[in-house]
Amino acid sequence: MPPKINSLKWPFCLIATIAIITFFIMPVLGNSSSAAAGCKPGEHIQPGEPIQPAAIVKPGQPVVMVPQNFTQLAKTTGPAVVNIRTVKTLKSQGPVFRHRFNMPGQRGKSPFDNFFGQFFGNMQPRQYKQKSLGSGFIISSDGYIITNNHVVKDADQISVKLKDGDEFDATVIGTDENTDIALIKIKTDVNLPHLALGDSDKLQTGEWVVAIGSPFGLEQTVTAGIVSAKGRVIGEGPYDDFIQTDASINPGNSGGPLLDLEGEVVGINTAIISGGTGIGFAIPSNLAEDIIGQLKKSGHVTRGWLGVSIQDLDHDLKDYYKVDSGVLVTEVFSGDPADKAGIKAKDIITSVNGKPLDSSRGLSRLVASFKPGDEVKIDIVREGDKKTVTAKLALRNDGKLSEGPKPAKGAGDELGIEVTDITKEIAAHLKLEDTRGVVAINVEPGSLADKAGLRKGDIIKEINHQSVPSVRQYKDIIGSSKKGDDLQFYVLRAFQGVKIIRITR
């Protein structure tokens, strides 16, 4: 006779049995449906539900959420990621081996000079082909593709290879060197799978992200990691605002997508630190979105221009000006929009169109996001008083800016110093992140500066504890000094750090 089941206990047994079956079977069913997920030609890639996290519970510790896997994400987004191959024609600078014929320590001409000169001296520069690899991703069914400017710059041939192996020649629609973004296009008779841009502003440090690309030519490589930081400035350009990630990024990943767990592009993989591990950088999708739209429409990017020199406010400056945030105006260019709007040097810009500001780069990026001719409301603090002015932005001319300012002469002539502002080219050459200060581009032999120990290439940051953010401030400080005054130059010198140079005028 079978044992009797206690009428009060059997419902609990049944519930427990169902719970156990659900716990073990449902993940299998979930993985099965993920594996079956695919992407039809021309379909806008939308993985749908985000990857379900699994809870890891340890005694005495909070619950930690991690993805079970990235298979569905890779399967659904991979078809829109492409491999890009380019060929560039370069010119050599003549026989590069010629300098090897002199023995070490040998002075004067080599006895072989005349002999080799007859055969190699009149050689013309030769052309050679350079091949390179990169990545990209399709953003529309008709073949528009996003990649990095440095991937396709000066390329004579651009070839795009899809995941299914099909290859197409691509043409450049437009590029933006300042943000390292390029838009290219392929022609095809079929609708292509493509990715959507997500909202990079919603990304949080510690959030999972996935990179897909062709590192070292290894196509469709998937790597995962987290957002390590946001808003990184790495000296690549005036609009640096990179997402830092530890998802593995290597040469060849450039131009590929950085994806969130919903399969949307939150960044364009762009840069790595040489010799670093787990440190990669991506352009935020929100920065790229407007640029891509302009490139698609006109093939180039236009940016607003205010016409001011600016610098960040440190703690002491905030205390001095009695403000909590903002950007200090150090110079207003005559005839430019800021000048016409009534902005003056030493004003503190606190917001533009109601958006608060706390860094000079933030102001530069914000102004650049407007179009020439746009009118913007600018809140300023002047000598403790709050004001609002309206400025009609002009066209930013990056080509003109790259020429750099002319060296300052006059005020420092008797010291024997010739200085210039730190341009982005100078900053890149000297590997500087902080561009405040002036550079000594010439020190006259035998001059007061020369005798005091100032050298060409020294970066002058302060004089007598007064900041020198630009040539104008340098000239003002030197011009206001008198004969016999002691001038203490606070300088940065390559490979030696900070130096104090004392010059008596």
N, C-alpha and C positions, 0 to 999 in steps of 0.2 A: 504494500500500500504506500503510495508516494507521500512524502511528508507534506504537512499542511503549511501553506505560506501565510505568515502572519498578515492579516488584512491591513495593518497599519504600516508595515515595513515594505511591502512589495512596491508601492508607488515610488518610494525613494530609491529602491534598487533599479527600477526601470529608468528613472531620470538619470541616475549615475551612469547606467549603461549607454544611454543616448549621448551623454556628454563625452564619454570616452571615445565612442565611435566618431563623433563630430570632430574631436580634437585631432585624431590621427588621419581621418579620411579627407576632411575639407582642404588642408594644405595641398594634398595630392591633386585634388580636383582643380584647385586654384592654379597650380603650376601647369596642369595639363591645358587649361584654357589659355594661359599665357603663352605657352609654346605654340599654340595654334594661331595666335594673333599674327596678322601679316599686314602688308601694305599693297594695295592695288595701284597700278599705274595712274598717275594724275591725282591720287587721293592726298588731301592735306593731312599730314601725319599728326594724328591726335591719339596718343596712347590711351587716352581715356582716364580710367581710374589710376591714381598714383600707386606706386609699388607699396604693397602692404608691409608695414614693418613688423618685426617680431620682437616680442618683449624678452629681455634678458633680466632675470631677477636674481639678485644675490642677497643673501641674508644681511640685513643691516645697511643695504645700499638702495638708493632710489632706482626706479625702473629706467633702463636705457633702451631707446628705440633705434634699431638698425634695420636696413633693408634686408629681406631674405636673399634677393639676387637682383641683377640688372638685365636679365635675359630678355624680358618683354621690351624694355626700353631700347636695348641695342637692336633688337629685331625690327622694331617699328620705325626707328629713326635712321638706322644705318643706310637704307636705300637713298636717302637724300644727301648723304655725305660723299664728297667726291675727292679723287686724287688729282692734283694739278701738276703738270710737268711743263717746264718752260725751257726755251733755248734763247740765249742772249749772245750777240756778237760783240766781242771785246777786242780792243787793240792792244797789242803788247807795246812796250816802250823800247823796242830794239833788243839787241842781244844781251839778255840779262846775265849771261855767264861771263861777260867780258871783264868784269872787275876781279875775277878770280885769278887772273894771270900774274898779278903782282904777288911776290912772296911776302909773308908776314914780316913787318918791320922794314921792308925795302922802300927806300925813298926814290923819288924821281921816276923816270920812265923805265919800263921794263925793256930789255933788248928785243922782246917779241912785239913791242907796240907797233912798230912800222909794218912788221909782217902781217899781224892780225888786222891792222888798220886798213891794209889794202883789200882785204877780203870781207871784213865785217863793218868797217867804218861807215860805209855808205848804205848800209842796209836800211830799208824802209820799215816802219812799224808793221807788224803782221797781224792779221785778224785771226781770232780763234773762237770756237764755240764753247760756251759755258752752259751746262745743263744743271737744272735745280729742281727740287721737289717741294711741294706744299700741299695744303688741304683747302677745302672750301665746303660750302653747303648751299643747296638749292633753296631759294625762297619763293619761287613761283612756278606754276606748272609749265610756263612757256620758256623756262630755261635761264632765268636770272640767278646768278651765283655770287655769294659774298665770299671774299677772301681778304688777305692782307695786301696792302700796296707793295710791300717789299717782296712779296712772292712773284708779282707780275711786272714789277717796274723794269722798264727798258727791254722787255722781252720781245723778240722777233716772232716767236711761235709760242702759242699757249695751247696745250692739249688737256682736255678734261676726260677722266675715266670714271664711269659710273660703277656702282657695286656689281652690276651684272656683267661687266666687262666691256660694254660699249664705250667707244671713244669718239670724241668730237673736238673739232677746232673751236677755240673760243676767241671772242673779240672783247676788248676793254671798252666798257661803257663810260667809266669815269673813275678817278682816283682822288684820294685826299691824303696827302703826305703827312699833314699835321696829326692825324689820328691813325694813320697806317691802315686805312680801309680802302678796298677796291671793289668795284662792281663789274663783273664780266658776264657774258651771255653766250649760250650755245644755241644752235638751231636744230630742232628735232621735230618730227611729224607726230610724236606721241606726247601725251600729257605726262609730266614728270612729277614724282612724289616730292614734296617740299616741306620745309620746317617753318614754324611760326616763331616770331620773336616774342619773348616773355618780358616780364617787368623786373628788371635787375634791381630796382630800388627796393623791392620786397625781399631780396636776398638777405639772409642773416648769417653772421659769422658762425661757423659750425654746421651749416646746412650741407647736405649731400649734393654733389654735382658729378657729372660724367663728361669726360672728354672723348671725342671720336675723331680720328684723323689717320695720317700716314707717316708716323715717325720713322725716319730713315728709310722711307719708301715702303714700309710695311702697312699695306692698306687695311682699312677698317679695324684699326687697333682701338680697343675700348679700354679706358682707364677710369677709375673712380676715386673720389676723394671728397674733401670738404672745402667750403669757403674758409680760407685761412684769415683773410682780412679784406676790407673794402677801402676804396679811396686811396690806393697806393700811388705815390709819385716816384717814378723811377728814372726821371730825366730823359724820357723819350720824346717829349714835346710839350708845348704850352698847355695842352688839355689833358695831361695825365690824370687818370682817375681809375686805375686798374683794379680789377678783382684779383686777389691773390688766392691761389689754390694749391693743394698738395696732390691733386690728381695729376699723374705723370704726364708732363708735356716735354717733348723733345724736338730737335730739328726735324722738320717735315710736318709737325702738328700745326704750324702757322696757318691761320685762316680757317681752321676747323671750329666746330661748335663746342661750347661749354653748355651743357644741358642741365635743367633741373629734373626732378623725379617725375614731372608730368610731361617731359619730352619737349619742353619749350626752350628756345635758345636764350640764355641769359648772358652769354659772353662770347667773344671771338678770341680764340686762343692766339696769342701774339708773341710773347716774349718769355725768356727764361734767364736765370742768372747763371753765368758761366761757372761751372764747377759746383753749382749748388744742387741739392737733392730735395725734391718735394717743394720747390718754389717756382711756380709758374704764374703767368699773368695773362689776363683776358680783358678785352675792351668790353665795358658794360653794354648790354643791348640797348638801353635807353639812350646812351650817348650815340650809338651807331644808327638808331632808327631814323632820325632827321637827316643825317648825312646820306644814308642810303636813298632816301626819298629825293634829295636834291640831285644826287648822282644820276638817278634814273630819269629825272625830269630834264636836266640840263647838262649832265656830264661833268659838272664841277660844283664846288661848294662856295657859297658866299657867307660872310660872317659880319656881324655888327661890330662897330668900332666906336669907342667912347673918347679916346685920346687923353689918357692919363697914365702916369707912372705911379705904381702903388706898391705897398708893402704890408706885410702882416703886422698885427699889433701883438707884442709880447706882453707879459704881465705888467712890466714897468710902464709901458706906453699906455696900456688900458687905465692904469692907476693915474697916470699923468693927465690924460684927457678925460678922466672920470666917465668912462664908457665900459660896458660889459662885453661888447663885441663890435665888429666892424673892420674896415680896411682903411689904412691911412693913405691919403693922396699925397705923394711927394712932389709931383710935377704935373702941370696942366699944359698941354701943347696948344700953342696959339692957333686960333681959328678952327680948332676941332670941336666936336659936339659938346664936350664937357665945358670948354671955355665959353662957348655960346650960351650954355645953360646957366653959367654963373658959378660953376664949381671952382674952388681955389685950392692951392697947395695948403696942406695941413688940415683940410676937411677930412672928416671920418665918414665914409659911406657905410651906412648900416643896413640898407636894403635896396633892392631894385624890384619895382612892381610888387612890393609887399613881401618879397622873399628875403628873409634875413641872411646876412653874410658874415662870415668870420674868417675868411682867408682870401688872399689875393688871387689864388688860382680859382677859387669858387666864383669870384667876381669876373675873372677873365672868361671862364666857361659860360657863365650866365649871359654876359653881354654878347659873346660869340654865337649864342643860340638864337639871337634875334636877327632879323633881316635888316639890311641897310634901308633907312627910311622909317623904320619903326620908332615910335615915340615911347619912351619909358619914364616912369616916375622914380626918382632917386631920392631916398631919404638920407640926409647928412646931418652931422653934428659939427657946428662951427663955434669954437670958443664957448662951449657949453650950451649953446642954443640949437634947437632942432629946427631943421628946414626941409622943405620938399621942393625939388626942382624937376623940370621936364626937359629931357634931352632927346633930340632927334638923331638917331645913330647914323654914322657914315659907313662906308665900305672899308673893311679891314683889308689892307694890302700887305699880305705876308711876304711877297716878293721884295717889296721895298724895305720891310723890316729886316729881312735877312742880310741886306747890304751892311747893316750895322751903323752905329753912330760914328761921326768923325772924331778923331782924337781931340782932346781939349788942350788948347794952348793959351798962353797969356798969363793967367794967374800963377801957374806953377813954373814958368820959364826960368825964373831966377834960382829955383831949387833944382832945376835940371830934370824934371819929371814930365813925361807925356802919358796921359791916361785916357782910357775909354771905358764905356759901360760894358757890363758883362752880357753879351748876347747869348742866344741859345746855342750858337755854334761854338763860342768860346767856352760856355759852360760844359758842352758835350766833350770838347777837346780836353779840358782840364778836369773832367769828371766831377763837376760841381752840381749839387742839388739846390743850394742857396745861391741865387744870382744877385743878391744884394752886395754892393761894393763896386769898386772900380779896379781895373787892371792897369798896372804900369807897363805900357808897351814899349817904352824907351826910357833909359836913364843915361843922361849925357856923361861921358867919361870925364872925371875930374870935377864934377859938379858937387854941390853940397849934399845932394841925395846920394851920389855915388860914394863920397867919402864917409857918409854915415852908414853905408852898408845896404841901402835899398837896391834891389835887383830888378831887372826886366822880368816880368811874369809874376811879380809879387801882387797879391790881391789886397788892396787897402780897404779895410772894413771900418776903421774909426780913426779920427784925429782928435787928440786931446779929449777922449771919451765921447766925442760927438759922432753919431752914426754918419757914414758916407754911403748912402744907398745908390747914388748916381753921380755922374760927372757934374751936374749942376750944384749939388751940395758940396762936392769937393772944391769947386771953384769958389763958392761962397765962403767956406771955412778958410781956405788959403788967402783969399782976397781980403778978409777981415783981420788977418794977423798983421803984426807990425814987425819992423826990423828989430832983431834981438830977441823976439819971442821964441820960446822953446816949443816945438811941435813934436808930439809923440804919435807916431804912426803905428797903429795896431794892424799888423799884416798877417796874411796866411801865405806860407811858402811851401811849394810842392815838396813832399817827402820830409819836411822839417816841422810842419805845424805852425803854431803862432809865434810871431816875432814882434818885439817892440823896437822900432827904429826911431832914434831921437835926432831931430834936425833943428839946428838953431838958424832962424831966418836972418 
